């Protein structure tokens, strides 16, 4: 609950800087929020797993609503908000993980696999899963379901072409 000094490389305690206090203030709510999740040693980790999924769902709903609100205030379309703000929020942690993997490995295989896999899941699962669920729902209700895809085909084709070009360059670089 407090900001305390941390040891440096020599074992000496270093007083916190101003930005430690700022980050503590910003993250304090999340520290309390996530402390509700029980440890994994309780009941075979099932309560931890279930509560973690529920919390992730609640946080996703909050981020989605905040993204819509920000887009409304700025005056941009919901699709643009989703592509820029929400996608940035989901891809930024993967970027840092890939950077760490690239710095620690001999080659960038882990980083490239992480980025490619993450973006593929974001694009194909993020677009495909809601459509599958909506299609199944309307099929069960007996109603017709139409999708306005506008420029979606073009976006997926560009993504696939860019991904293929990157993989070709990686193979050429190896040889």
N, C-alpha and C positions, 0 to 999 in steps of 0.2 A: 504493500500500500504506500510505501515511501520510496523516494529516490535515494539510493545509498551509494557510497563510493565503491568502485570496482578495482581489483588489483591489476596492475600493469604487467608487462613481461618479466619484470624483476621481482614481483611480489609486493611492491609498494602500493598502498591505497591511493587512488587518484580521485580527487573530488569531482563530482559530476559537473558537466558544462551546462550552459543555458539550454541547449537543444535537448539534453536529456530530460529536463523538466518539461519542456514543450511536448516532447513525444510521450512522456508519462501522462500528461494532462489529456492529450488526444486519445491515447489508447486505454485510459483508465476504465471507461465504460465497457470496452471489449474484454478487459481482464476480468471484470466482475461477471460479465455475461457468460464468458466461457468457463468460469470457475464453477458454474452450476453442473457442468458435465462431470459425472463420477469417474474415478480412475478405472483403468482397464482391468484391474484386479478384482473388481466387484462382479459377481455372477457371470463369470466367463466373458467379460467385456461387452455383453449384449446391451446393458443400459447405456454404456458409453457410445456404442455404435448407433443405437436408435436416437438418442438425444443429439448426437453430432449431426445425423441426417436431418433431423427436425430443425436444428439451428441453422444449418446450411440452407435449407428451404426458406426459413424465415428471413435470413440475411439476403438471399437472392431476391425474394419478393420486395424487400426494402430497397435494394439497389435498383431494381427494375422501376419501382415507383419514383425514386429520386431521379433516375435517368429521364423518365417521362416528364417529370416536373421541370427539370433543367431544360429539356428540349422545348417545352411549352414556353418557359420564360424567355429563352433566347430566340425562339421563333423558328426552330428547325423541325423537320418531319421526324416522326417516331422511328422510321427505318434508319434515318441518318444517325439519330441518337444511338440506336442499338448497334449500328456498325462501328461508330467511333468510340463513344464513351464506354458502353458496356463491354464491347470487345476489347478495348484497351485494358479495362480492369481485369478481364480474364486472361489476357495474354501477357501482361506485364510481369507477373510472377514467373511465368514460363521463360520469359526473356532472361531474367536474372538467374534462374536455374541453369539455363543453357550457357550463359556466360561463365558461370562457375564450373560447369562441366568442361567447357572449352579450355579454361585456364588450367584445370587440373589434369587433363588428359594429354597423351602424346599427340593425338589427332582430335579432330572435332566430331568424331562419330556420335558420341553421346549427345552432344549439343544439337547436332543436325537431326538426329532421331527424335529428340525431345521437341524441337520446334516443328518439324514436319508432322509428327504424331499429334501434337497439341492443336495445330491449325487444321489438320484434317478432321479431327474430332469436332472442333468448333464449327467448321463449315458443314460437314456432312451430317453429323449427328445433331448439331444445333438446328439445322434446317429440316432434316429428314424426320427426326423423332416427333416434333409437333405435327407435321403433316400426317404421319402414320396414325398418331393418336386421334387427330381430327377426322381423318378418313374412317377409321374404325368406329368412332362415335356416331358419325352421320350414317354409316352403313347400318349400325344397330338401330338407329332411330328411323331408318327408311327415308331419309331426306337426301337431297342432292348437295354435294360439296364441291364448290368451285374455288380454284386458287388463282389469285391475280399474281402472276409471276413477273410481270413487267420485264425487267432486265436481268432476272435471276440466271437465265441460261448463259448469257454473256459473262456474268461474274464467275460462274462455276468453270466455264471454259478458260477464262483468263487465269484463274487459280490453278487449274490443271496444267496449262501450258507453262506457267512460271515455275511450278513445282518440278515439272519434267526437265526444264532447262537447268534448274539448280542441280538436280540429280546428275544430269549429263556432265555438267561442269565438275562436279565432285569426282565422278569416275575418270574424267580426263586428267584432273589434277593428280590423281593417284598414280597414273601411268606416266 
